[in-house]
Amino acid sequence: MPTYHVNEPISADEFIAVLRASTLAERRPVDDLGVIEDMLQHANLIVTAREGGKLIGVARTLTDFSYIAYLSDLAVDVAYQRQGIGRELIRLTKQQLGPACKLLLLAAPAAAEYYPRLGFEYQPRAWMLPAGKDVM
């Protein structure tokens, strides 16, 4: 049975390991240790799942705790998926937020069918300014 922790410090190496084990590493800068360290340092809500001390899941969020929370990473080691760990990480994340706070995320292509089952509503209007591109 996993144990869950809120804002427990995790190392960049642990984070990278769970990103790789979850397949999220395909869309994260796991080869840039400085960026990974910044991602951890500047997130203001991190919920983790551990099994026997091993990090098996993480929900990393940027939020003001009142209006909006961006769940930027939800990663669960594939060996532990389909056990409710992702659901619990999201539930514990939401529990830390104010009652009017919305939870927003960008789904990985393989997970697009997962989020509606948890009550998330599809939002068709999202815009991104890619890295390296200036405002025109």
N, C-alpha and C positions, 0 to 999 in steps of 0.2 A: 504494500500500500504506500503510495507516494506521500511525502510530507510537503507542505506548501509554505512558502515564506513571502512576506511583503518587504520589499526594499532590503533584502539580504544582499550584502556585497557579493558580486561574482567576478571572476577574473575574465579577462579578454579571451584567454585560452579556453576556458569552460564555455563561454558564449559561442566562440567559433566552433567548438566541438559539437554543440547542440544544433547550431545552424547547419553544419555539414550532415549531421545524423538525421536531420528533419527534411533535407533537400532544399531548405530555404537559402542555403549558401549560393545556389545558382544565381540569386538575385541580390546578394549582399557582398560588400567589399571585404571578404574574409582574408584576402591576401594583403590588406593594408591595415596593419596593427594599429597605427595611429588613429585611423577613422573608427575602427571598432572600439578602441578605448574612449574616444570622444562620444560615440553612440551610447556607451554605458554611463559615462560621467554626466552627460547632459540630459538623460532621461530622468524624469522626476517620479516615475512609478514603475517599479519592476516587480513582477510576481513570478516566483520560481517554483518548480516542482523537482523534488529529488527522490531518488530511490537508492537506499543504502549509501547515501552521501554523494552519489553521482547526479549531476545536473541532467535532467531528462526533458525539461520543458521550461520555457520562459515566455512571458508576455511583457513586452517593453513598450511603455506608453509615455507620451508627452501630453501634458494637460495643465489646465488652470483649475481643475477640480470642481468647477462650478457650471461652466457652459459647454465646454467641448474637451474631449479626450481623443487623441489620435493613437490608436493601437498600432504602432509601427511595425512590431514584430510579434508574431505568435508562432513559436517553433516547438514542436514536440518530436523527439526522437522517434523515427518510424517503428522501432521495436516496441514502443509503448503507445502507439496510436490506437484509436478505436477502443480506448478504455475510459473515456470521459475526462482525460487530463486537460485537453484544450478547453473544453467546456468549463471545467473548474477554474482554470487560469483566467478565463474571461469573467466568470462569476465573481471571483475574488478581486479582479481589477475593478469591475463595476461597483463592488461593495465599498471601495475606497473613494468613490466619486460622490459628489453631491447628488441629491435626488433629481435635479433638473438637468444634469450633465448628460450630453449625448456622447455615444461612443462611435467613432468613425474609424474605418480601416480600408485598405486597398487589398483585395484578395489576390493571393497567388492563383494563377490559372487553374491549377489542379484542385484548389480549395473553393472555387466559386459556388459549388453546390452545397458546401458545408454550412456556410453562414446563414442562409435562409432558414435552415432547420433549427437554428438557435434563436431565431426571432429578429435577425438583422433584416433591414429593408434595403433593397437595391436603390442606389442613387445614380441616375444616369449622367449627371453633370459634375464632372470632376476635371480639373485642369492642372497640368504640371508644366513648369518651366524647367527643361532639362538642365543638368549640370553643364557649365560651359557656355550656355546660351544667355545672352543679355536681353533685357526687356527692350522691345523695339520702340 
